[in-house]
Amino acid sequence: MPGTFSKECVMTELRPSDFAAIIGIDWADKTHAICLKIPGLDTCEIAELAHTPEAIDDWACALKERFPNGTIAVALEQKKGPLLYALLKYDHLVLYPVHPMTAAKYRQTWAPSRAKDDPTDAQFLLELLERHHDRLHAWTPQSKSIRQLGQLVEMRRRLVGDKVRITNRLTAALKNYYPLVLGLFDQKDTIIFCDFLDTWPSLKQAKHARQDTLIRFFKAHNAQYETTNRDRIDRIKKATALTCDEGVIMPNRLLAGALVAQLRTTILSIQTFDQNIQELYEEHADAPIFDSLPGAAKTYAPRLLAAFGEDRDRYQCADEILQYAGIAPVIERSGQKCWTHWRYSCPKFLRQSFVEWAGQSIRFSFWASAYYQMQKERGKSHQVAIRALAFKWIRILFRCWKNRTPYDESVYLKALQKRRSPLLENIAGNP
């Protein structure tokens, strides 16, 4: 096909025959298996590609020289990752991400023995693109800011998980030799908690601290309530050591010190991520839409914006994002049996974002709280009720996003009233 296409101009109606070549890549950490086919020919070329920037660049440039007047379709089991990032900079390559589950099911269809090797997997990916191109979509990146925001919010969530795990380990170590300090602070994942343990890593050292030194410490960390600080100091002075056995104290103190260092680094890293996320989020034109959502605030609003993106043609209806996010239930029928279950194959962080925000919205939205209570009264578990609420929220948010209109609780309540929704009775009963 004459001419070249930029990634922003790739049309979904392109057929395999429109490309100069079709390639399937089975990626790996060190070596990628490649299967190449020229449309119209029956033979395939099998090769290996080392996973180095230099090797990938040489290979991509060689393809450009070999097919100077056409584009090349590439199927790979990645929607993100180093190989995809490396190939994105070449305009003559059109990337078609294939879901790993799709590739695995296709492989099992033609290899029921479950035998697996990389060149065969590359050939299967090529066949998927060649025979089922209408079900695959070319990868079209969104704006740099949205891609940055999407990665930042997901990485931040992982750091929060790390913080929880480190805090739990630190708590377990302190219980073995220094339980008093756990009762002095309501929150353990804080800088003041880390600084206290760095300054007084054992009860013996804390008891030797002067009263005015402790008061200055608490005030320096914005702990200004004198009654609380005096109570803390009294508890320290009156405390009895859990154990005096250095065989227990020394190892646990060393472990606690190491964990405090990790916790401090993680807390500060989360703060850095929060700053960058907020700057990117506030610059986006759609920020007012997500700011208007009850309970979204600074934590969930950027995550929801990254989930929807900025391409209004990305989803044609709310059902598409419900299915993609794994919120829509899966209904299976066989003979006289019918059952519903959770959708397993979906972006887990995306689903987590919607579900967590739905749970938070109960505290800030009248109808959301009433709907949740209605589900509970019907015998639904907490998780099922929250997922049902997330289902409704996505439909509402999709319309707001599509129309570029901030959410208005009063408008939605009027809509419920207009169609005489039974939800209004619950709202009236739970003002």
C-alpha positions, 0 to 999 in steps of 0.5 A, a space after each residue: 500500500 503506497 504511503 505511510 501512516 502515522 499512529 494517529 491516522 490508522 483506520 480501523 477498516 484496514 485489512 491484512 491485505 492492505 499491509 505490506 507485511 503482517 508480523 506476530 511477535 511472541 515477546 520474552 525478557 531476553 529474546 522475541 520470536 517473530 513470524 512474518 508473512 507477506 499478504 498473498 504468499 503462503 510461506 512465513 519467515 521465522 526469526 528471533 530478535 534480541 531484547 535490546 534497544 539496538 537490536 529492536 531499532 536495527 530490525 525496525 529500520 530493516 523492515 522500513 528498507 525492505 518495505 519502503 512504501 507500505 505499513 506493517 501490521 504487528 500483533 503482540 501480547 502486550 498493551 503496555 510494556 517495554 517491547 510495545 514502548 520500543 515499537 511505538 516510535 516507528 510510524 511504519 509499524 501499526 501495533 495490534 495488542 492481543 489479550 493474553 487470554 485470547 491468545 491462550 484460548 486460540 493456542 489451545 484450539 489448535 494445540 490441545 496437548 498444550 504444547 508451547 513454543 515461542 515460534 509457534 505462538 508468534 505464528 498463532 498471533 499472526 493468524 489471529 490478526 490475519 483471520 480475525 482482524 475485524 475483532 482486533 483494534 490498532 493501538 492508538 495512544 492517547 495524549 502524553 498527559 493522559 498516558 502519564 496520568 494513567 501510569 502515575 495513578 496506577 503506580 501510586 496505588 501500588 505504592 499505597 499497597 507497599 505502605 500497608 504491607 510495610 506498616 503491618 510488618 513494622 507493627 508486628 516487629 514492635 509488638 515483640 518488644 515495644 508495644 507502647 509506641 503503637 498506642 501513642 499514635 492513631 496512624 502508623 503510616 506517618 512521618 511523625 511515627 517514623 521520626 519518633 522511632 528513629 529518635 527513640 527506637 526502644 522503650 528504654 531510650 524513650 523513658 530517658 528522654 526529657 519531658 521538654 524534649 518530647 514536647 518540642 518533638 510533638 510540637 515540631 510535628 504539628 501535634 499541638 494538643 497539649 492534653 494529648 501530648 501530656 498523656 503521651 508523655 505520662 504513658 511513656 514515663 509509667 510504661 513497663 517494658 514487655 521484655 528485657 531480653 536483648 535476644 528479642 529486643 536487638 533483632 526486632 529493633 534492627 528490623 524495625 529500623 530497616 522497616 521505618 526507613 522503607 516506610 519513610 521513603 514510601 510515604 515521601 514517594 507517595 507525596 511526590 506522586 500526589 503532587 505530579 498527579 494533581 498538576 497533570 489532572 488540574 491542567 486537563 479540560 475534563 477535570 471539572 467533570 470528575 471534580 463534581 463526582 461525590 466522594 471522588 476528591 483528589 484520590 479518585 478523580 484523577 483515576 476516573 479521568 485516566 480510566 475514561 481518557 479523552 477520546 470520546 469515540 473510545 466508547 460508543 455506549 456505557 455498556 462498552 466501558 462496563 464490560 471492559 472494566 469488568 463491572 458488567 456481570 457475565 451471564 452463562 447459559 447451558 441447557 436449562 441452567 443459567 448463572 451469573 458470575 464476576 468478570 475475571 478477564 479485565 484490567 484489575 486496576 480499572 475495576 478497582 478504581 470504579 468499585 472503590 469510588 462507588 464505596 466512597 460515594 455512599 458517604 456523599 450522595 443521597 441516592 447512592 446511600 439509599 441504593 446501597 441500603 436497598 441492595 443490603 435489604 434485599 440480602 445482597 452482600 457488601 461487595 455485591 451491593 457496591 458492584 451494583 452501585 458502581 454499575 449505576 455510577 458508570 452509566 451516569 458518569 458516561 453520560 456526563 463525560 460524553 456530554 462534557 457536563 459536570 455531575 449535578 445531584 439535584 438534576 439526577 434526583 429530579 430524573 428519578 422523580 420524573 420516572 417515579 423510581 422506587 429509590 426515592 422512597 428509600 431516600 425519603 426514609 433515610 434523609 
